[in-house]
Every structure is written in C-alpha cells, then in structure tokens.
Amino acid sequence: MGVFRVLNKVDQKSFVGSSVDVRAALNRQRFQLTGGLHPNPALQADWERLGPEAFDFETLDLLKPVEDSEADLAEELKVLETLWLEKLTPYGERGYNTRPAGK
C-alpha cells in the first residue's frame, strides 16, 4: 500500500497515484500504456511519442500496516498521496495529474 509515480525522464513530467497494491498498480500503468489504453490521454500521447525507454515506474512511499484495527488505511493512503502531490506538483507542464478543484 503506497504512492507511485510514472516519470517521463525526457520532459521530467510525472503521473502520481496511490494503491493498496503498488506493484500491481505499476504493472497496470505499464500494461495500459503499452496497449494504448491508458485513461490519461496526455500520458498516453507522450508514451507513444517518446517510447517506453523514456519512462520510469517508481514507488515513492509505502504505508506501513498498523496494529490499530480502528485506523482508516484508505484515508491514510489518501493523505500520503496528497502530500506527494503537493511536493511534486505534477500538474500542467509539470505532469499528468489533474489539479484538485480550488487549488
């Protein structure tokens, strides 16, 4: 469980996301891009323009399981993703994410 990034090494643009299974999420990103099926048209276009060798698939942060059964892991994961989005600001010319409303 954690936060991942698809990094365009040529333009230094990022796509940041989170998942309860980061390895599976990164595999899904690669599969969608390779198959021309990625839901992010800008990322897909850059993949087709630059080729797979221009991209890295990275785990940015992992959320360690907690003993507390009351913990809301989905909320903690969302907070962790928000922190990385604020740090990397992968919007507009810097990335492929959509800027949250009101920011």
C-alpha positions, 0 to 999 in steps of 0.5 A, spaced: 500 500 500 503 506 497 504 512 492 507 511 485 509 515 480 510 514 472 516 519 470 517 521 463 525 522 464 525 526 457 520 532 459 521 530 467 513 530 467 510 525 472 503 521 473 502 520 481 497 515 484 496 511 490 494 503 491 493 498 496 497 494 491 503 498 488 506 493 484 500 491 481 498 498 480 505 499 476 504 493 472 497 496 470 500 503 468 505 499 464 500 494 461 495 500 459 500 504 456 503 499 452 496 497 449 494 504 448 489 504 453 491 508 458 485 513 461 490 519 461 490 521 454 496 526 455 500 520 458 498 516 453 500 521 447 507 522 450 508 514 451 507 513 444 511 519 442 517 518 446 517 510 447 517 506 453 525 507 454 523 514 456 519 512 462 520 510 469 515 506 474 517 508 481 514 507 488 515 513 492 512 511 499 509 505 502 504 505 508 506 501 513 500 496 516 498 498 523 496 494 529 490 499 530 484 495 527 480 502 528 485 506 523 482 508 516 488 505 511 484 508 505 484 515 508 491 514 510 493 512 503 489 518 501 493 523 505 500 520 503 498 521 496 496 528 497 502 530 500 506 527 494 502 531 490 503 537 493 511 536 493 511 534 486 506 538 483 505 534 477 500 538 474 500 542 467 507 542 464 509 539 470 505 532 469 499 528 468 495 529 474 489 533 474 489 539 479 484 538 485 478 543 484 480 550 488 487 549 488 
